């Protein structure tokens, strides 16, 4: 983390037209992170530290930062240096060009295993298809938003936080820049350490939170299955009347029953995911809890 502060300071020293404040969120770390933030805030009054009571979702930490922001523009980034501070001038040049949001699109993720890269690509393709292209492909959380954009994003208080989706939903004049993501400067990625099923589950909830299309699919599937079943039963009834009921066909019957049961369970699963999202919303719990903050 000291390297992060140093590189931010070096970059911003070249931007004489800008003054800045650095809001650093400690998302429930168990190492010396908070102590480092406290020490840096003493050395530099532009650094404000906020410590969350436990490890919340990363997007909840981003939300906390946006809630405390008060500037003409904010830049959202992580401190592991995979969001290189040297990219900030590129964001600022686009901001000066009149854009409300400047996204960072990742061209390559060399440090990410193939399976995770494939899942990420599949997620963006499915999300883009279901949301009508609202969520752009391969963009990261690293981005710049001007005041009206980030105020619009922080006004959306749903429990399932997905900043990339929220910022895409609010719209505004948006562009992007492209970078290759460098490896982490230190430590290990919590995302890569997550079980694969957890990653898939989180991704599916993020998609469902921004699209009701699967619900329409369930209804459409039910209609077509009903029509198909009626036609099949009608055809079989005529066949049985003409030729009699043959004894063979047990396997076919079992296959149809299992297919129908599987599709039923699939539909129930989709409905259950939406029900879970509704359940989280109606509880109206806070998005985060701050337990400590620096004096700055």
C-alpha positions as CSV (number, residue, x, y, z in Angstrom):
1,X,0.0,0.0,0.0
2,X,2.8,2.6,0.6
3,X,3.7,2.0,-3.1
4,X,0.1,2.9,-4.0
5,X,0.3,6.2,-2.1
6,X,3.6,7.0,-3.6
7,X,2.5,6.4,-7.2
8,X,-0.7,8.4,-6.8
9,X,1.3,11.3,-5.4
10,X,3.8,11.2,-8.3
11,X,1.0,11.1,-10.9
12,X,-1.0,13.9,-9.4
13,X,2.1,16.1,-8.9
14,X,2.1,16.3,-12.7
15,X,-1.6,17.5,-12.8
16,X,-1.1,21.0,-11.6
17,X,-4.7,22.0,-12.6
18,X,-6.2,19.5,-10.1
19,X,-6.4,19.3,-6.3
20,X,-7.4,15.9,-4.9
21,X,-8.5,14.0,-1.9
22,X,-7.8,10.3,-1.5
23,X,-10.6,8.3,0.3
24,X,-9.1,4.9,1.3
25,X,-11.5,2.2,2.4
26,X,-10.2,-0.6,4.7
27,X,-12.7,-3.4,3.9
28,X,-12.3,-5.4,7.1
29,X,-8.6,-6.3,6.7
30,X,-6.9,-8.4,9.4
31,X,-3.3,-7.3,8.6
32,X,-1.6,-3.9,9.1
33,X,-3.5,-2.1,6.4
34,X,-5.5,0.2,8.8
35,X,-2.3,1.2,10.6
36,X,-0.7,2.1,7.3
37,X,-3.7,4.2,6.3
38,X,-3.7,6.0,9.7
39,X,0.0,6.8,9.4
40,X,-0.4,8.0,5.8
41,X,-3.3,10.2,6.8
42,X,-1.1,11.9,9.5
43,X,1.6,12.5,6.9
44,X,-0.8,13.8,4.2
45,X,-4.0,15.7,5.1
46,X,-5.4,14.8,1.7
47,X,-5.7,11.2,2.7
48,X,-8.9,10.1,4.5
49,X,-9.2,6.6,5.9
50,X,-12.4,4.7,6.6
51,X,-12.5,1.3,8.2
52,X,-15.4,-1.0,7.8
53,X,-16.6,-3.2,10.6
54,X,-16.0,-6.4,8.6
55,X,-15.3,-7.5,5.1
56,X,-18.3,-6.4,3.0
57,X,-18.7,-6.8,-0.7
58,X,-16.1,-4.8,-2.7
59,X,-19.0,-2.8,-4.3
60,X,-20.2,-1.8,-0.8
61,X,-16.7,-0.4,-0.2
62,X,-16.9,1.6,-3.5
63,X,-20.3,2.8,-2.4
64,X,-18.9,4.1,0.9
65,X,-16.3,6.0,-1.0
66,X,-18.9,7.5,-3.3
67,X,-21.0,8.5,-0.4
68,X,-18.2,10.5,1.2
69,X,-17.1,12.0,-2.1
70,X,-17.6,15.8,-2.7
71,X,-15.7,16.7,-5.9
72,X,-16.2,17.7,-9.5
73,X,-15.1,14.1,-10.4
74,X,-14.2,10.9,-8.7
75,X,-12.0,8.0,-9.8
76,X,-12.9,4.5,-8.4
77,X,-10.0,2.1,-8.2
78,X,-8.4,-0.7,-6.1
79,X,-5.1,-0.3,-4.2
80,X,-3.4,-3.5,-5.4
81,X,-2.0,-1.5,-8.3
82,X,-3.8,-3.7,-10.9
83,X,-5.5,-0.4,-11.6
84,X,-2.3,1.5,-12.4
85,X,-2.3,5.1,-11.2
86,X,-0.4,6.1,-14.3
87,X,-3.7,5.6,-16.2
88,X,-5.3,8.6,-14.3
89,X,-4.0,11.2,-16.7
90,X,-5.8,9.4,-19.6
91,X,-9.0,9.4,-17.6
92,X,-8.6,13.1,-16.9
93,X,-8.0,14.0,-20.6
94,X,-11.3,12.3,-21.5
95,X,-13.1,14.0,-18.6
96,X,-11.8,17.4,-20.0
97,X,-13.3,16.4,-23.3
98,X,-16.7,16.6,-21.8
99,X,-17.5,13.0,-20.9
100,X,-19.5,12.2,-17.7
101,X,-18.1,8.7,-17.3
102,X,-14.8,7.3,-18.5
103,X,-14.5,3.5,-18.2
104,X,-11.4,1.4,-18.3
105,X,-11.7,-1.7,-20.6
106,X,-9.3,-4.5,-19.8
107,X,-7.7,-6.0,-23.0
108,X,-5.6,-8.7,-21.2
109,X,-5.6,-10.3,-17.8
110,X,-2.4,-12.3,-17.9
111,X,-2.4,-13.2,-14.2
112,X,-6.0,-14.6,-14.3
113,X,-6.3,-18.4,-15.0
114,X,-7.9,-19.4,-18.2
115,X,-11.1,-20.8,-16.5
116,X,-11.7,-17.5,-14.7
117,X,-11.1,-15.5,-17.9
118,X,-13.5,-17.7,-19.8
119,X,-16.2,-17.3,-17.1
120,X,-15.6,-13.5,-17.1
121,X,-16.1,-13.4,-20.9
122,X,-19.2,-15.5,-20.7
123,X,-20.6,-13.3,-17.9
124,X,-20.3,-10.1,-20.0
125,X,-21.7,-11.7,-23.1
126,X,-24.8,-13.0,-21.2
127,X,-25.2,-9.8,-19.2
128,X,-24.9,-7.7,-22.4
129,X,-27.5,-9.9,-24.2
130,X,-30.0,-9.9,-21.3
131,X,-29.7,-6.2,-20.6
132,X,-29.8,-5.0,-24.2
133,X,-26.1,-4.1,-24.2
134,X,-26.4,-1.8,-21.1
135,X,-23.4,-3.5,-19.4
136,X,-20.4,-3.2,-21.7
137,X,-18.0,-6.1,-22.1
138,X,-14.6,-6.4,-20.2
139,X,-14.9,-3.1,-18.3
140,X,-13.5,-3.0,-14.8
141,X,-14.5,-1.0,-11.7
142,X,-11.7,1.4,-12.5
143,X,-13.4,4.5,-13.8
144,X,-13.9,8.2,-13.6
145,X,-17.3,9.7,-13.0
146,X,-18.2,13.4,-12.8
147,X,-20.4,14.8,-10.1
148,X,-23.8,14.3,-11.7
149,X,-22.9,10.7,-12.7
150,X,-21.6,9.6,-9.3
151,X,-24.4,11.3,-7.5
152,X,-26.9,9.4,-9.7
153,X,-25.1,6.1,-8.9
154,X,-25.1,6.7,-5.2
155,X,-28.8,7.5,-5.2
156,X,-29.5,3.9,-6.2
157,X,-29.5,2.1,-2.8
158,X,-30.4,-1.5,-3.7
159,X,-28.7,-4.1,-1.5
160,X,-27.0,-6.1,-4.3
161,X,-24.3,-3.7,-5.2
162,X,-22.8,-3.9,-8.7
163,X,-21.2,-0.6,-9.5
164,X,-20.5,-1.5,-13.1
165,X,-24.1,-2.2,-13.6
166,X,-25.4,0.8,-11.6
167,X,-23.1,3.2,-13.5
168,X,-24.1,1.7,-16.8
169,X,-27.8,2.0,-15.9
170,X,-27.7,5.7,-15.1
171,X,-26.3,6.4,-18.5
172,X,-24.8,9.8,-19.3
173,X,-22.2,10.6,-21.9
174,X,-19.7,7.7,-21.6
175,X,-16.5,6.6,-23.3
176,X,-13.7,4.2,-22.4
177,X,-10.0,3.7,-22.6
178,X,-8.2,0.4,-23.0
179,X,-5.3,-1.0,-20.9
180,X,-3.6,-4.3,-20.2
181,X,-4.0,-5.1,-16.5
182,X,-0.7,-5.6,-14.7
183,X,-0.2,-8.3,-12.1
184,X,-0.8,-7.5,-8.4
185,X,2.0,-5.6,-6.8
186,X,1.7,-7.7,-3.6
187,X,-0.6,-10.1,-1.9
188,X,-3.2,-12.4,-3.5
189,X,-6.5,-11.8,-5.1
190,X,-9.6,-12.6,-3.0
191,X,-11.6,-13.1,-6.2
192,X,-9.2,-15.8,-7.4
193,X,-9.4,-17.4,-4.0
194,X,-13.2,-17.7,-4.1
195,X,-14.7,-21.1,-4.8
196,X,-15.9,-21.4,-8.4
197,X,-19.5,-22.0,-7.4
198,X,-19.4,-18.7,-5.3
199,X,-18.1,-16.8,-8.3
200,X,-20.8,-18.3,-10.6
201,X,-23.5,-17.6,-8.0
202,X,-22.5,-13.9,-7.5
203,X,-22.3,-13.5,-11.3
204,X,-25.8,-14.9,-11.8
205,X,-27.3,-12.6,-9.2
206,X,-25.6,-9.6,-10.8
207,X,-27.2,-10.5,-14.1
208,X,-30.6,-11.2,-12.6
209,X,-30.5,-7.9,-10.7
210,X,-30.5,-6.0,-14.0
211,X,-32.7,-8.1,-16.2
212,X,-36.2,-9.6,-15.9
213,X,-35.8,-11.5,-19.2
214,X,-35.4,-15.0,-17.5
215,X,-38.8,-14.5,-15.9
216,X,-40.3,-14.0,-19.4
217,X,-38.4,-17.0,-20.6
218,X,-39.9,-19.1,-17.9
219,X,-43.4,-18.0,-18.9
220,X,-42.7,-18.6,-22.6
221,X,-41.2,-22.0,-21.9
222,X,-44.3,-23.0,-19.9
223,X,-46.6,-22.0,-22.8
224,X,-44.6,-23.9,-25.4
225,X,-44.3,-27.0,-23.2
226,X,-48.1,-26.9,-22.6
227,X,-48.7,-26.6,-26.4
228,X,-46.2,-29.3,-27.1
229,X,-47.6,-31.6,-24.5
230,X,-51.2,-31.1,-25.9
231,X,-50.0,-31.9,-29.4
232,X,-48.0,-34.9,-28.3
233,X,-50.9,-36.3,-26.3
234,X,-53.3,-35.8,-29.2
235,X,-51.0,-37.5,-31.6
236,X,-50.4,-40.5,-29.2
237,X,-54.1,-40.8,-28.6
238,X,-54.8,-41.1,-32.3
239,X,-52.0,-43.6,-32.6
240,X,-53.3,-45.7,-29.7
241,X,-56.8,-45.7,-31.1
242,X,-55.6,-46.9,-34.5
243,X,-52.8,-49.3,-33.5
244,X,-53.4,-50.0,-29.8
245,X,-51.1,-49.3,-26.9
246,X,-47.8,-51.1,-27.4
247,X,-45.8,-52.3,-24.4
248,X,-42.5,-51.0,-25.6
249,X,-41.7,-47.3,-24.9
250,X,-41.1,-47.3,-21.2
251,X,-37.7,-45.6,-21.7
252,X,-39.3,-42.9,-23.8
253,X,-41.8,-42.2,-21.1
254,X,-39.2,-42.0,-18.4
255,X,-37.1,-39.7,-20.7
256,X,-40.0,-37.3,-21.2
257,X,-40.8,-37.3,-17.5
258,X,-37.2,-36.6,-16.5
259,X,-37.0,-33.8,-19.1
260,X,-40.2,-32.2,-17.8
261,X,-39.0,-32.5,-14.2
262,X,-35.6,-30.9,-15.1
263,X,-37.2,-28.0,-16.8
264,X,-39.6,-27.5,-13.9
265,X,-36.7,-27.4,-11.4
266,X,-34.8,-25.0,-13.7
267,X,-37.8,-22.7,-13.7
268,X,-38.2,-22.9,-9.9
269,X,-34.4,-22.2,-9.6
270,X,-34.8,-19.0,-11.7
271,X,-37.8,-17.9,-9.5
272,X,-35.8,-18.7,-6.4
273,X,-32.9,-16.4,-7.4
274,X,-35.3,-13.5,-8.0
275,X,-37.0,-14.3,-4.6
276,X,-33.6,-14.2,-2.9
277,X,-32.9,-10.8,-4.4
278,X,-36.2,-9.5,-3.2
279,X,-35.6,-10.9,0.2
280,X,-32.3,-9.0,0.5
281,X,-34.0,-5.8,-0.6
282,X,-36.9,-5.9,1.8
283,X,-34.6,-6.3,4.8
284,X,-33.2,-2.9,4.1
285,X,-30.0,-3.4,6.0
286,X,-27.3,-0.8,5.7
287,X,-24.9,-1.3,2.8
288,X,-21.9,-1.0,5.1
289,X,-20.9,-0.1,8.7
290,X,-18.0,2.2,9.4
291,X,-16.2,1.4,12.7
292,X,-13.2,3.9,12.5
293,X,-12.1,6.9,10.4
294,X,-9.2,9.2,10.4
295,X,-9.4,12.8,11.5
296,X,-8.9,14.2,8.0
